[in-house]
Each structure stands twice: as structure tokens, then as C-alpha cells.
Amino acid sequence: MITKVIAHRGSKGTHPENTLAAFKEAVRVKSDGIELDVHFTKDRELVVIHDETLDRTTNGTGNVGEQTLEEIKQYDAGSWFSPVYQQEKIPTLKEVLSLLAGYEGLLNIEIKTDKIAYAGIEEALIGLIEHMQPTCHIVYSSFNFSSLKKIKAFNPKAEIACLFKMNNKQTKLFSRTTQVAFWHPSIQWLKTKKWLLLFPKRRHLRVWTVNKEKEMLFCYKKKIAAIITDYPEQALAVRKTYQK
């Protein structure tokens, strides 16, 4: 089995995360998949950004959910990474899906409701996907299992994945009542012995965030289903040498 390489927030290690430039790079290097994060604006628009606040990755401040899309679009989302990307803006999910038209890899949409419960975000997300009918394979993930339940309620055929760091008790309880296709644990958890007993079927694991070559090789050797990495081009090159 070939371990898939999923570009974390686009190509986060080489481009400003969760921007169109990062997603273009992920496509250019032929990543098997792309991971991104979605929040809700004040006027109920789905935007692609990791943090609940604008401070770290833009020249704006404050909560994403307390500003309109028009306000958010005024901010520079690239200069913090490099002056080369000063024209980059926070994209809407619709813009990203338009960019990925024709892309047939996996698109992992992380619903960022673990800190702020955006009312109606799950329904809006399912509605947009059904409207745009993307060519990529959609996977919904979250640390908030309530959001995943809602996704399943709106679309029973939707593929969901549970995100967790080290403690997976809640994950196990949730999977007893809801059909979970994949589990997305941290690389730190994978370094423990627990996973060998809990997940003998390694094809159900997609591991984040795998950035060191040693960690990549470990995952390839164990035939993990996928790695989520900030450096997709490097990960693909390492995979090529190991999993011929």
C-alpha cells in the first residue's frame, strides 16, 4: 500500500498557509490530498483560515467570526510569510473549490468548531459542497465530534474523520455510535505503542503533522494510510525513494 501525502494547509512550510498560493503549490507538486480549515464570518460566509483570530496570519486583528467577509478581504494574508505574497487574501471556501476544479485528489476540510461553535456552519458547508460538486474526494474532520454528527445528519454518505492528539477515549466512544471512516491522530501519538493494538488496520490512519524525514520514513515503513505534512514536495520525494 502506498502512503498518501496530504498537503497541510496547502504547502504550509513553503507558502503562506491556507492561501490560494499554498493550494496552487500543493497541486503543482502533485500532492495526493490537501488539508484546509474553515470558519464562519459574521455574515455567515465560509472562509479558509486556521486560527479563530486574524492576528497571526494577517495584518488584521480580532475574531474571524466577528467580522464580515468584506472586512476580512481587506487584510493581507501573505506578507507575514514573505513580501512576495503581499497580495494574498484569506480565501473563501468557494474560491478554493473553484481553484481546485478538476483536481481529483482528497480534500480534507477541518471544521474549526472546537473553540467556537459557529451555529449553522455544518449545514452551510454541506450545502456549498452539494452545490459546487467538486471533482476532489471530500473528507470532513474536526476535534468537535458534535460537528461530525451534524455532517452525517445532513449527508449520511459523507466521509468523516476524527481528529485527536493523545487521548482517544472520546474518539472510541464516538465511533461506536457514528460511522467513522478514518482517524487523524498526531505524530506524537503514533510514536507510542498504543496505536499498534488499537489500530491494527493502518489503512484507517492519517497522521499529522509529519515534517521530519525520519517521521515520514517511519509512516511509510508502517504503511500508514496517509501523512499530513507542511512539506508535500519533500514528502513525495522521500516516498519515491522508499515506496517505489
N, C-alpha and C positions, 0 to 999 in steps of 0.2 A: 504494500500500500504506500502510495506517495503522500507525504505530509503536505497539506496545502499551506501556502503563505498568504496571510491576510495583512494588508497594509493598515496599520493603526493610525486612525485619524488622517488617513491619506498616507503620505510618507512623512510622518512627523519628525523624523530625525534629520531630514534634508530640506524640508519646506515648512512654511508656517502651517501648523496643524488645522485641520477642518476648514481649509480654504479650497477654492477651485484649483489653485496651483498645485496643492498637495494631491488632490484627487487625479489631476491630469498626469502627475508623475507616477502615481500608482498604476494607472492604466498603461503608461509608456513602458514601464519595466515588466509589464505582463503579470501583475500580481493575480493570484488565484481569487482573491477577495479583497474587499475594502470594508473598514470599520469606521463608523462615524457616530456622533452623539446629537440628540435633538432636544430642544427646549421649546417652550411656548412663549411668544411675546405677549405684551399687554393686549394687543388686538388679535390674539389667537392665530398667529402665524407660526408655522414650524420652521425654526432656524437651526442651523448646524453649528454648534459650539459646545465645548466640553464643560466649562465651568458654569455655575449658576450666576456668576458675576462677569462683568466685561473687563475688569481691571487687568487681569494677567495677559490676555492675548489681544487687547485692543488699546487704543488711546482714550477709550471711554471709561466710565465708572458706573457702579450701581448694578442692580439685579437685571438680568435679561427680561424676566417676567414683568418688570415694572416700566418697560419702555415699549413703544410701538415699533413696528418694522421700519417705518420711515426714519425714526430717530436712530435706530441701530445701524441702518445703512449709511449713516454719516461717518461712522468710525472707521479708522484704519486698522485692519486686522493682520497686516503683514510686516510693518516696519519694525516691530518688536523682535522679529526674527532676523531680518536683513532689510536695508533700504531698498534693495532690488524689488521687494514685494510690497511697496508702499501703496500700490493701487488695489491690493486685495481687500475685499469686504467680507463680512460674515454672510455666507450664502444661505438662502432658504433651501429647504429640502427639495423643493420643486426644481430649483436651479441645478442642484446636484444631480437629480434624476434626469434632467434634460441633458446635462453634460455626459452622463453615462448611457445615453441612448445607444443601443447596440452592444453594450458591454454584457457579456454572458457569464461573468464570474459571480461570486457571492457578495451580497451587500448586507452587512451586519449593522442594523440600526439599534443603537443603545438608547433606551428611553430613560432620560435623566430625571426620574421622579423619586429617587431615594432620599433627597433632601427637601425638595419642594414638590408637592403633589399638584401638578397642573391639571385642573378639572377639565376633562374632555379631550386631553391630548391623545389618548389611545384611539378614540373614535375618529378624530381628525386624521391621524396617521393612517389608519386602515382605509379611510375614505380617499386620501390622496393616492395611496398605492393602487387601489382599485380603479381610480380614475385614470392614472397615467400608464398603468400596465407595463412596468419596466421589464426589460429583457433579462435583467440580472435576477439571481435567486435571492429572495428576501428572507432574512432571519431577524427576529426581534429579540433583543436581550435586555436585561435590566437587573439591578440589585433589588428592585422593588417588585416582589413577586405578585403583588396586587395588580400591577400594570400588566403583567404577563397573563393573568387570569382574564383581565378585561379584553386583551387582544384576542384570546381564544374564544371569548364570548361573542365578539364581533365577527370573527372569522375562525371557525373550528379547524380549518385546514392550515392555518398559519403555523409556521415553524417558530418555536420559541426556544430560548436558551437561558439557563440560569447562570448569573454571574455570582461568584463568591471569591473571597480572599483565602482565608484559612479554615474558618468554621463552616462546615457544610451540613450541619444538622437541619437547619431550616430548609436547605435545598432538598434533602432526602424526604422531609415531611411534605413539602410542596409537590414533589414528583409523584407521590402516592395518589394524589387527587387530580393532577393535571398532566396531560401528555407532554412530556419534555423530550425534545429531540436531542439536545446537546447540553453539556455543562461547560462553562467557561471559567476555570479556576486560574489563580495567579501562578506564575512560575515558581514562587516560593513554596506554595502548597505542593506542587509537583515534585519538589525536592525531598518531601517527606516520604515515609514508607506507606502511608495510609492509602494512597491512590491505587496501589497495586491490588489491594483487597477490595476496595470499593468500586473500582472501575476496571475490571479485567478486560472489558471490551473498549480498547483505547480509541476506537473509531468514533466514540461519542465525546471526546475531549478536544476542546480548542483552548489553547493556553495563552495567557497574556502576562506581561509584555516581555517577549523573548528578544533581547537585543544583543547579547553576547554570543560570539561564535560557539563557545563551549556549550551554552544553553541550547542553541539551535541544533547542534550535533546530538545532544542528549535526547531532544524531542524526536529527531529523525531516526535515531537508533531505536527508540522505544515505539516508533511508528504511531505517534500521536496523530489524531485526525488533522489538526491544523495548529499553526502558531500565529499569534497576532503580534506584529513587530513594527517598530518605528523605522526599520531599515529593510524594506522589502527587497530592494535590489541586491543587497548583500546576502539576505537570507536565501534568495533564489540561487545565487552563485554558490553558496555553501551547500545547498541541497543538491545542486547539479553534480558536485564532486562526490557526494556521499550516496545519494539515492539516484543512481544512474538511470 
